[in-house]
Structure formats: C-alpha cells, structure tokens
Amino acid sequence: MFLHLLNDSQQRAFLALARQFVEADSTLSDEEHNLLELMWAETGLDFDVELPTDDLETLAGQFQNRQAQAAVLLELISAGHVDDNFHPEESAFIERVASVMGISREELKEMDDWVNRQLALAREVEKFWTGKN
C-alpha cells in the first residue's frame, strides 16, 4: 500500500525485511505468501532481483525519514495480521525494527490500531461484494 513511497534501494531493503519477518515464526501461511507477492509486485521490481542479506538492524537503518519508517512499519504490521495469527515472534520482530528506527511502543501501538481499523473496513466491504450482511 505504501511501498511506492520508498526508493529502489529502500524497496529492496523492505523486501529483505519482509522475508525475514515471515520467517520469524517459521511458518509461511498462504495469506502471507500472497501478501509477499503483492508487495513484490507493488515495488515493480523483478521477482529475480537480488535482495540484500544484511541483518535486521542494518536493513531497518536504511529508512531515515519518518515517512519511510511509517510505511515500513505499517506494511509489516499488516503482514502480521493478514493470516489472523499475529505470532509473538512476528510482534517481537516489528518491535525490533521500530526500536532501530527510534519509534516508540506507543507510536507502534497507534500504527497497529490503524491497521486493525483498516482490516475491519476491508472485511466490511466484502459484504458489499458478496451481498451477505
């Protein structure tokens, strides 16, 4: 949703972070796999592009401005909720990324709340598509 705000180098770093994120709980659900494919497509990068293999701290440190940091965190939080199983290891991963970026737990909670509201709206709009109330 927000990956267009990142430059090419940041998009590669984000995809590397996203890959580490989905590996955090050692399980890749179908929903997470689909979301990763959508994220990759959103960047416009080729699927065979080489991603950085840096550690979390190095990758997260590449996002210097607030807009890029918020974009990364909102995308990762969304990925955590996509399969309705926000695993504690996924949450800990996001907290580490936020910490590297200097984002407080309070701000991170606000972002999580926003994502949850967006997901609720997405579920609600499905009723219009299916005609089921």
Secondary structure, 3 states (H helix, E strand, C coil): CCHHHCCHHHHHHHHHHHHHHHHCCCCCCHHHHHHHHHHHHHHCCCCCCCCCCCCHHHHHCCCCCHHHHHHHHHHHHHHHHCCCCCCHHHHHHHHHHHHHHCCCHHHHHHHHHHHHHHHHHHHHHHHHHHCCC
